[in-house]
Amino acid sequence: MTAEVKLVTILMPLKWPMAGGDEALPVKAFHLGGNHYRVLGKQPNHNRWKFPADAVVRCARRQANGAMQPLVAVALVSPVVSARDQAD
């Protein structure tokens, strides 16, 4: 029996948040199990995600004002591996 892969939305921190702007943006990711997620999509040119698309990241929920916040990418687990790298 294969595990079901679930598509979810996580918050991606930005390397350089704009003054007065968002510090994180919602992105789609596949839940891989536990607290690991594979980031989907293409990084927009106008902002810089902290972690690249296709990377596996660890996510966590923070609690603020007594309420649980959305999942936020907090650490890189596995970088993106290109097809060329796999052939070596």
N, C-alpha and C positions, 0 to 999 in steps of 0.2 A: 504494500500500500504506500502511495506517495503522499508526501505532505502537501497541503494546499498552500500556494504562495499568495499572500494577500497584498494588494496594492493599498497604500496608505499615504497620508499627507504628513510630512514632518516639517519642522522649521529649520532652515539652513542659515546659520550665522553668516554675516558678511565680513570680509577681511577689513574693509574700509567703509563703515557706515557713513552715510551722508549726514551732515549736520541737520539735526531736526528730523531726520528720516528714519526709516526702518532699520533695525539692527539685525533682523532676520527676515527671510522671505519663505513662504510656503513652497515646498517642492514635493513631487511625487516620489515614492520609494517603494521597493518591494520589501516586505518584512521577511527576513531570512530565518528568524527564530531568536528567542531570547531578546536581547536588546540590540541586535544587528540588523541593519537595513542597507539595501543597495540603492544609491541615489540614481534617479532616472532623469531624463531630459538633457537639454543642452544649456549650459550656463549662458545667460544673456550677456551681451557685450558691455552693457551699461552698469553692471554691478559685479562684484567679485565674491563668489561663494568661498567660504573658508575651506571647503572640501570639494574635489572635482566630481563631475558627473561620472557615473559608473563605479565610483569607489564604494567600498563597504564602510559604513560608519557605525559607531555606537551612539545610541540615543538615550536620553534620560528625560524624565518629567520633573519639573521643579514645582514646588508649592509656593504660592504667593497669595497673600491676603486670605488664607484659609482654603483656597481652591487649587486643584491640580491644573497645571498649565499643559499646553500641547507638548508633544514629543519634540525635543530639540537635539540636533546632531551635536555631539560634544567631543568626539575623538575619531580619528582615522584608524580603522582596523586593518584594511587592506587597500593598497593603492590600485589604481586602474592598471590592468595588464593588457597590453596591445597584442594583436595577433602575431606581430613580428617578434615580440618578446617570448611568446609561447613556442615559436618555431626554433629558437636557439637551444 
